[in-house]
């Protein structure tokens, strides 16, 4: 039968769009769905502050009377202004193992991009660098984290057949947690702290953390990530929504704040207990019982996800990121954590890769943004 493309226009259609991947990956333990409410808030034009400078449309593909795929088309005008590329983005892309379905979805976005005067299409990307991005091209047998995309091997195969080529790759590591902190390392960190005046600001109250450092954290993200692929400055409304989305899950054991001698934020490391298993089991929905598994996972994790790490540019050469990692290591040892999953890191970002140089690790995943000029 012919493939039908339908534009998403109603809230019910948007919910179906969000939940579609469960029909493909529902029984695959490597797939980790996003929180349904997170995707709803991201994709709704009345909820996501990125629509101040973005426009987007969503489509589903139908075959034999069933939904067979989905795709989002996004134009981020701040990206175009900053980077000078008139590219549209595709994201939230999923499809059954049928090349014609993938072709119909991708060509729909391409036609839309042409109608908007775009000169290329790249993705998978979200509205900003803090959304899920990058198609998996290595590590199909590895479980995803709640912040990353999972897809089957036929996805990149179909995209390349449609004329898309690598634009950039990210790599990910599984890092084995230390069993103890050597006394020498602790002494070196004490000397570094005394010499520079930098220290870890211990916190226990989430509201206090958000009040004191919430906006500063995202200001620092804008500064530290400014030269990374596809990044654009965040608006004040976006910062508030990301404070709710990211800092709502922080745990004082695994989120460390570095300040300078004047008490100004100098860096941070945001990690959270792995939510992959409970999210897989509850299919991204907290109700009626998903929250129970989530609370269990948060309490005694064996794996943590390293979400965001950044230090002020003038602090990089001072080596103070070691203070952040030492503080995190102490908590990891005390909590019995066995592994840390890194967030995707650009394959060219050797400075970040160097954080893990002294740890037992394996580079187990690779994900890619594809580009096609129109």
C-alpha positions as CSV (number, residue, x, y, z in Angstrom):
1,X,0.0,0.0,0.0
2,X,1.0,3.6,-0.5
3,X,2.7,5.5,2.3
4,X,0.7,8.4,3.7
5,X,2.3,11.3,5.4
6,X,0.2,13.2,8.0
7,X,1.1,16.4,9.7
8,X,0.7,16.5,13.5
9,X,-1.9,19.1,14.3
10,X,-3.6,18.1,17.6
11,X,-2.5,17.3,21.1
12,X,-3.7,13.7,20.7
13,X,-1.7,13.4,17.5
14,X,1.4,14.8,19.3
15,X,1.1,12.2,22.1
16,X,0.9,9.5,19.5
17,X,3.9,11.0,17.8
18,X,5.8,10.9,21.1
19,X,4.9,7.3,22.0
20,X,5.4,5.8,18.5
21,X,8.9,4.5,19.2
22,X,7.5,2.1,21.8
23,X,5.9,0.2,19.0
24,X,9.4,-0.5,17.6
25,X,11.6,-0.8,20.7
26,X,9.1,-1.7,23.4
27,X,10.7,-5.0,24.3
28,X,14.3,-3.9,23.6
29,X,16.1,-3.3,26.9
30,X,18.7,-1.1,25.2
31,X,16.1,1.5,24.3
32,X,15.4,4.1,27.0
33,X,12.4,6.4,26.3
34,X,12.3,10.1,27.2
35,X,9.9,11.2,29.9
36,X,6.6,11.7,28.0
37,X,6.0,15.0,29.8
38,X,9.5,16.2,28.8
39,X,8.8,15.5,25.1
40,X,5.4,17.2,25.4
41,X,6.9,20.3,26.9
42,X,9.7,20.4,24.3
43,X,7.5,19.9,21.3
44,X,4.6,22.0,22.2
45,X,4.9,25.5,20.8
46,X,3.2,27.1,23.8
47,X,5.6,25.4,26.2
48,X,9.1,25.5,24.7
49,X,10.8,28.9,25.0
50,X,13.0,27.9,22.0
51,X,10.0,28.8,19.7
52,X,11.1,32.4,20.4
53,X,13.7,31.8,17.6
54,X,12.7,28.4,16.2
55,X,10.0,27.1,14.0
56,X,9.0,23.4,13.7
57,X,6.6,21.0,12.2
58,X,6.0,17.3,12.9
59,X,4.8,14.5,10.6
60,X,3.9,10.8,10.9
61,X,4.0,8.1,8.2
62,X,1.3,5.6,7.9
63,X,1.3,2.2,6.1
64,X,-1.3,-0.5,6.0
65,X,-3.5,1.5,8.4
66,X,-0.7,1.8,11.1
67,X,1.7,4.4,12.1
68,X,5.0,3.5,10.6
69,X,7.3,6.4,11.4
70,X,7.7,9.9,12.6
71,X,9.9,13.0,12.1
72,X,10.3,16.6,13.2
73,X,11.5,19.4,11.1
74,X,13.1,22.4,12.9
75,X,14.6,25.7,11.8
76,X,16.7,27.4,14.5
77,X,17.2,31.0,13.4
78,X,19.8,31.7,16.1
79,X,21.9,28.8,14.7
80,X,21.7,30.3,11.2
81,X,22.7,33.7,12.6
82,X,25.6,32.4,14.6
83,X,27.1,29.7,12.3
84,X,26.0,31.1,8.9
85,X,24.6,27.9,7.6
86,X,21.0,28.0,6.3
87,X,20.3,24.5,7.5
88,X,17.0,23.0,8.7
89,X,17.2,20.2,11.3
90,X,15.5,16.9,11.5
91,X,14.9,15.2,14.9
92,X,12.6,12.8,16.7
93,X,13.1,10.4,13.7
94,X,12.0,6.8,14.0
95,X,10.6,4.4,11.4
96,X,10.0,0.7,10.9
97,X,12.4,-1.4,8.9
98,X,11.1,-0.1,5.5
99,X,13.3,2.1,3.3
100,X,10.3,3.7,1.6
101,X,8.9,4.8,4.9
102,X,12.2,6.5,5.8
103,X,12.4,8.0,2.4
104,X,8.9,9.5,2.6
105,X,9.6,11.0,6.0
106,X,13.0,12.5,5.2
107,X,11.8,13.9,1.8
108,X,8.9,15.6,3.6
109,X,11.4,17.5,5.8
110,X,13.6,18.3,2.8
111,X,10.6,19.7,0.8
112,X,9.6,21.8,3.9
113,X,13.2,23.0,4.3
114,X,13.3,24.1,0.6
115,X,10.0,26.0,1.0
116,X,11.7,27.9,3.8
117,X,14.7,28.8,1.7
118,X,17.1,26.4,3.5
119,X,20.2,25.1,1.7
120,X,20.7,21.9,3.7
121,X,19.3,19.5,6.3
122,X,21.2,18.0,9.2
123,X,20.3,15.9,12.2
124,X,19.2,14.2,14.3
125,X,19.2,17.5,16.3
126,X,16.8,19.1,18.7
127,X,15.9,22.7,19.3
128,X,19.2,23.2,21.3
129,X,22.3,21.4,22.2
130,X,20.7,20.2,25.4
131,X,18.0,18.2,23.6
132,X,18.7,14.6,22.5
133,X,20.9,14.5,19.4
134,X,23.1,12.3,17.3
135,X,22.1,9.0,15.6
136,X,23.7,5.9,17.0
137,X,26.3,4.4,14.6
138,X,28.2,2.2,17.0
139,X,27.1,0.5,20.2
140,X,23.8,-1.0,19.2
141,X,24.2,-3.7,21.8
142,X,24.6,-1.1,24.6
143,X,21.9,0.4,26.7
144,X,21.1,4.0,26.1
145,X,21.1,6.7,28.9
146,X,17.9,8.7,29.5
147,X,19.6,11.7,27.8
148,X,20.6,10.0,24.5
149,X,19.0,8.5,21.4
150,X,18.8,4.8,20.7
151,X,18.2,3.4,17.2
152,X,18.7,0.3,15.2
153,X,21.6,-0.2,12.6
154,X,19.2,0.2,9.6
155,X,18.6,3.9,10.5
156,X,22.1,5.2,9.4
157,X,22.1,2.7,6.5
158,X,18.9,4.3,5.2
159,X,20.1,7.9,5.7
160,X,23.3,7.2,3.8
161,X,21.3,5.7,1.0
162,X,19.3,8.9,0.9
163,X,22.4,11.0,0.3
164,X,23.3,12.0,3.9
165,X,26.9,12.0,5.0
166,X,28.7,12.5,8.3
167,X,28.9,16.0,9.6
168,X,30.2,15.4,13.1
169,X,30.5,12.5,15.6
170,X,30.3,12.2,19.3
171,X,31.8,9.4,21.3
172,X,30.8,8.0,24.7
173,X,32.7,6.1,27.4
174,X,31.8,3.7,30.2
175,X,34.2,4.5,33.0
176,X,34.9,2.2,35.9
177,X,34.5,4.0,39.2
178,X,37.5,3.9,41.5
179,X,37.4,1.7,44.6
180,X,39.4,4.3,46.7
181,X,41.0,7.7,46.4
182,X,44.8,7.4,46.8
183,X,46.2,9.5,49.6
184,X,48.6,11.2,47.2
185,X,45.7,12.4,45.0
186,X,44.0,13.9,48.0
187,X,47.1,15.7,49.1
188,X,47.7,17.1,45.6
189,X,44.1,18.4,45.5
190,X,44.5,20.1,48.9
191,X,47.6,21.8,47.7
192,X,45.8,22.9,44.5
193,X,42.9,24.3,46.5
194,X,45.2,26.1,48.9
195,X,47.3,27.6,46.1
196,X,44.4,28.7,43.9
197,X,41.7,29.5,46.4
198,X,39.2,27.3,44.5
199,X,37.1,25.0,46.6
200,X,34.0,22.7,46.4
201,X,30.9,24.4,47.7
202,X,29.0,21.6,49.5
203,X,25.3,21.8,49.4
204,X,22.4,19.7,50.6
205,X,19.2,21.7,49.8
206,X,18.1,21.5,46.1
207,X,16.1,24.8,46.4
208,X,19.2,26.6,47.8
209,X,21.4,25.2,45.0
210,X,18.9,26.4,42.3
211,X,18.5,29.8,43.9
212,X,22.2,30.4,44.3
213,X,23.7,28.8,41.2
214,X,20.8,27.9,38.8
215,X,21.1,30.7,36.3
216,X,24.9,30.9,36.8
217,X,25.2,27.2,35.7
218,X,23.5,27.9,32.4
219,X,25.5,31.1,31.9
220,X,28.6,29.0,32.3
221,X,27.2,26.4,29.8
222,X,26.8,29.2,27.2
223,X,30.4,30.3,27.8
224,X,32.1,26.9,28.0
225,X,30.1,25.3,25.1
226,X,30.1,28.4,22.8
227,X,32.5,26.9,20.2
228,X,30.9,23.4,20.2
229,X,29.0,22.1,17.3
230,X,25.6,23.7,16.7
231,X,25.4,25.5,20.0
232,X,23.4,28.7,20.4
233,X,23.0,31.1,23.4
234,X,20.0,30.2,25.7
235,X,17.3,32.7,26.4
236,X,16.2,33.6,29.9
237,X,13.0,31.5,29.5
238,X,15.0,28.6,28.2
239,X,17.3,28.8,31.2
240,X,14.4,28.6,33.6
241,X,12.9,25.5,31.8
242,X,16.3,23.8,31.8
243,X,16.7,24.6,35.5
244,X,13.5,22.7,36.1
245,X,14.4,19.9,33.7
246,X,18.0,19.2,34.7
247,X,18.4,20.5,38.3
248,X,15.2,18.9,39.4
249,X,17.0,15.5,39.4
250,X,20.3,16.6,41.0
251,X,21.7,14.7,44.0
252,X,24.3,16.4,46.3
253,X,26.3,13.2,46.2
254,X,26.9,13.4,42.4
255,X,26.5,17.1,41.5
256,X,29.6,19.2,42.5
257,X,29.9,22.9,42.5
258,X,33.3,24.6,42.2
259,X,33.8,28.2,43.3
260,X,36.7,30.6,43.3
261,X,38.2,32.5,46.2
262,X,35.4,35.1,45.9
263,X,32.7,32.5,45.9
264,X,31.8,32.9,42.2
265,X,30.8,29.8,40.3
266,X,33.9,28.5,38.5
267,X,32.7,25.1,37.4
268,X,30.4,22.2,38.0
269,X,29.8,18.5,37.3
270,X,26.2,17.4,37.1
271,X,25.7,13.6,37.4
272,X,22.6,11.7,38.3
273,X,21.9,8.1,39.2
274,X,21.2,6.1,36.0
275,X,17.4,6.2,35.2
276,X,17.7,3.8,32.2
277,X,16.2,0.7,33.9
278,X,13.2,2.4,35.5
279,X,12.5,4.4,32.4
280,X,12.6,1.3,30.2
281,X,10.2,-0.5,32.6
282,X,7.7,2.4,32.9
283,X,7.9,3.4,29.2
284,X,8.6,7.0,30.0
285,X,5.5,7.5,32.1
286,X,5.6,8.2,35.9
287,X,2.1,7.1,36.5
288,X,0.6,5.1,37.9
289,X,3.6,3.2,39.3
290,X,6.7,4.5,37.3
291,X,7.7,6.8,40.1
292,X,8.3,3.9,42.4
293,X,11.0,2.4,40.3
294,X,12.5,5.8,39.7
295,X,12.8,6.5,43.5
296,X,14.5,3.1,44.0
297,X,17.0,3.9,41.2
298,X,17.8,7.3,42.7
299,X,18.6,5.8,46.1
300,X,21.3,3.3,45.6
301,X,22.7,3.5,42.1
302,X,25.4,1.2,40.6
303,X,25.8,3.5,37.6
304,X,25.7,7.3,37.3
305,X,25.2,9.3,34.2
306,X,27.6,12.2,33.7
307,X,25.3,14.8,32.1
308,X,27.2,18.1,32.1
309,X,30.7,19.2,33.1
310,X,32.1,22.7,32.6
311,X,34.6,25.2,34.0
312,X,35.2,28.8,33.2
313,X,37.6,29.3,30.3
314,X,40.2,31.1,32.4
315,X,40.2,28.2,34.9
316,X,41.0,25.4,32.4
317,X,44.8,25.9,32.5
318,X,44.8,26.0,36.3
319,X,43.8,22.3,36.5
320,X,41.0,22.9,38.9
321,X,38.7,20.5,37.1
322,X,40.7,17.9,39.2
323,X,39.0,19.3,42.3
324,X,35.6,18.6,40.8
325,X,36.5,15.1,39.8
326,X,38.1,14.3,43.2
327,X,35.0,15.5,45.0
328,X,32.8,13.3,42.7
329,X,35.1,10.3,43.1
330,X,34.8,10.6,46.9
331,X,31.0,10.4,46.7
332,X,31.2,7.6,44.1
333,X,33.4,5.5,46.5
334,X,31.2,6.2,49.5
335,X,28.0,5.3,47.6
336,X,29.3,2.1,46.1
337,X,28.9,3.2,42.5
338,X,30.6,0.9,40.0
339,X,30.4,2.7,36.6
340,X,29.9,6.2,35.1
341,X,28.4,6.8,31.7
342,X,29.7,9.9,30.0
343,X,27.4,12.1,28.0
344,X,28.3,12.3,24.3
345,X,31.6,14.1,23.7
346,X,32.7,15.5,20.3
347,X,35.3,13.1,18.9
348,X,37.7,16.1,18.5
349,X,37.2,17.4,22.1
350,X,40.5,16.0,23.5
351,X,40.3,18.2,26.5
352,X,37.2,16.5,27.7
353,X,38.5,13.0,26.8
354,X,41.5,13.8,28.9
355,X,39.3,13.8,32.0
356,X,39.1,10.0,31.8
357,X,42.7,9.3,30.8
358,X,43.6,7.8,34.2
359,X,40.5,5.7,34.6
360,X,39.8,2.2,33.3
361,X,37.2,2.8,30.5
362,X,35.9,1.7,27.2
363,X,34.7,3.8,24.3
364,X,31.5,1.9,23.6
365,X,29.2,4.2,21.7
366,X,29.4,6.6,18.7
367,X,26.7,8.8,17.4
368,X,26.5,11.0,14.4
369,X,24.9,14.1,12.9
370,X,24.3,13.7,9.2
371,X,24.1,16.5,6.6
372,X,22.7,16.7,3.1
373,X,22.9,19.9,1.0
374,X,19.8,20.7,-1.0
